[in-house]
Structures are given as C-alpha cells and as structure tokens.
C-alpha cells in the first residue's frame, strides 16, 4: 500500500473533437528545447539564420514522420496494413469508427527509434541541400538529443509504458493500466539519466578550450554511446519483463 499507484489521465485537455495528450506535449517540449539549444550553437558558430530555419523544418518533419511510421511499422503493422482506412490513420491524427464516423485522437503512437531514423535521413537531405558539413550538424543534434530523450521518457511515464521489472523498493510504481504489481519506474530512471548526460555534455562543451569540438564528431559519438545504447537495452529488457514470466 506504500507504493506509488500510477494512473494519470493521458489527456491534459479533452474537448471531444480535440485533445492534448501528455505524451504529445512532452514530445513537443523535447523538440522545442532541442531547437533552442541548436539555435544557440548555430549563432555561436556564426551560421546564417536562414540555414537554421531550414534545419528546423527538416528535423521537425523527419522526426515526426519517422516516429509515426516507426510505431506503425514496428509495433502495429497488422492493424495499419489491415485495411485502407487503417492505412490512412498512419498519416492523419484520427481513428475511424465502426459506425462510419471518426474521432480525433492525435498521433497516438510515436516510436523514438523511428524518429532517430527519420532524423538521420532528414539531416542528410538538409546537408546536401544547404551545403552544410554533415558531422557538424550531427554533433549539434547530438549535443541537444539528451534533453529531447529526457522529455520523451517522461512522456512514456505518463503513458505507463516501457515499465521496469517487479520490485519491492519503497519507490516502486504500480502501473494500474498494466498490472497490479509494483515495478521499477524505468522511464523515470532513464529520464534522470538523460538529464545528467545533458548537463555533463554542457559542462564538457564549456570546459573545452577549442569550440571546434562541435564538428569533430565527439558529441555525436557521445550521444550514440550514452543515449541510444542505453535506450535500446532498457527498452528490450522492459518488454521482456512485461511479456515474459
């Protein structure tokens, strides 16, 4: 009875025809925060504002399309390829109803790994179009990525997904949407870890004697090593601990 019983509403605002969900809002916060961080880097390296504006467009659509398609293809391919209406739902924030109508749902299903794939493709196209050095852009995004990942994992927490193994620690969460068992809040652990990684990255950047560290590939490697490796491993373990014995 001393455990944290976690059962938050998925919607912040729900007007019936329109809803704002915690998950979508936190995704938005992650993207807006990353946009601000990269904008500061571009200004520091005296890169034209027009090039940053184009980068925002490429990143926004690359991440959104990649995350949406990643969820549909990796997690619910049978549903979304089961009929023409379901296929349309991949691209529109609605669900068709059995009575012939529809309701607004927002994009209920975004996969962070799909977002990464979409991001890398979008960055490649951006660099070709704007004649930018690919490694510089990857480093800039890698520098900001931990902040975005932190926000996404908080969104997973609000959705009661990517939960941890059963435990009896005092801070265990009971994710009532999933089962009555006390579990590690793995999403919260990851969010805290990513916040630390981001703060450490800022310190490393400020301590560096040569600001040319952006473009050397350091922050892209830093991001791959500490973010996506940990994220992939933990997500797989969490799937096993929910679906396994």
Helices and strands as residue ranges (DSSP letters): E 4-6, E 11-14, E 19-21, H 22-44, H 49-74, H 77-80, H 84-89, E 94-96, E 102-104, H 112-130, H 134-158, E 173-175, E 182-183, H 186-207, G 211-213, H 218-223, I 224-228, H 229-243
